[in-house]
Amino acid sequence: MDVNGILIPVATPFDAVTGELDPVALRANVRSWLEHPVRGVVVAGSTGEAVLLDRDERRVALEAVRDVVGPERLLVAGTGAESTRATHALTRDASDAGADAVLVQPPAYYRGAMSPGVLRDHYLAVAEEARVPVILYQVPLRFSTVELASGLVAELSEHPNIIGVKDSRGDLDLLAEYVTRARSDFQVLVGNGATLYASLEVGAVGGILGVANLVPGWSADLHRAFMEDRAAEAGRLQEQVGPLHNAVVARWGVPGVKAGLDLLGLHGGAPRPPLKPLDEKGRGAVRTALERAKLLEA
C-alpha cells in the first residue's frame, strides 16, 4: 500500500448536548477536507481523542465516513490499545468497517516493562492477525508513551504486513534513523507539521498532520510541490504551515485544533472530558494565529 502524501488525523466532533459522537458532523468535516488533494484520513488518532472513545464509537466513526472517503483515498484507523488482545479486537473492528490500514500506537501504561523484545512480540502478533496493513506509531514523547528504537523499527519493517511508521517526535536525526535502517520500501510518515519539509528532505514520504485539520490544502500542496521539485513553493508553504502548527497544535493540542475548526466554520466543538475546551484567552490566541495566517480576517 502506498501512503505517500498527507493524511489528516481527523478531530472527533461530539454532540453539544449529549456529549455523544456526532457522525453527521464528522461526515461533513471529511467532505470538506477531501475537497483538497490529501491522501486520506485517519480516524481515532491522537487528534481524534482516540483514548477517550469507546470501542463502539470507533467503529461507528469508521462506518460513518467510509463511503465519504471513497475507494480512491485511504481510510486509516487508530487501533492501538494497552493489551495485545484489545489491539487485535480494535484492528478486527477496523477492517470489518472498511479501513484500508491501521495505525498502532505502543502500549505504555506499564512503561517499565515495555522492553524492545516485548514491543516486538506485541507488534508481530498484531501484524500476523491483521487483515489490513499495519503502520507503527511513535507517539509524541511529551505524551505518556514509550520510544520505538530505530533498531526495533528496522526489525519490524521486515514483516510484510508492517508497511510504515508515523514519527511524531519532531527530531529529524531520529526520523532519519528510521529511514536509513528500515527496509528500502518501508514508508516513514512525519507527525509534526513544523518539520514536514525537512522530513521529506531526509526521506519521509508524507505526513499524518494535526495541523492539516486546519490547512488541508496547504499541507497537501506543500507535499506535492516538494515531490515535483518545486522547492521554493514548498518552502513558502512550510513557512505558513509551520508557525500554525506551533501556535495551535503544539501549544494547545486537541482543544486548540477544535477551536480552530469552529473559527473556520467546520465542526470542532468541545473535547471530551476530562479534556477542557479553551478559555477565552486560549480561543483568542487561536484566532490570532489564524488571522496571522490570513485564514481569518482580523
Buried (B, 14 or more C-beta within 10 A) or exposed (E): EEBEBBBBBBBBBBEEEEEEBBBEBBBBBBEBBBEBBBBBBBBBBBBBBBBBBEEEBBBBBBBBBBEBBEEEBBBBBBBBBBEBEBBBBBBBBBBEBBBBBBBBBBBBEEEEEBEBEBBBEBBBBBBEBBEBBBBBBBBBBEEEBBBBBBEBBBBBBEBEBBBBBBBBBBBBEBBBBBBEBBEEEBBBBBBBBBBBBBBBBBBBBBBBBBBBBBBBBBBBBBBBBBBEEBEEBBEBBBEBBBBBBBBBBBEBBBBBBBBBBBBBEBBBBBBBEEEEBBEEEBBEBBBEBBEBBEBBEE
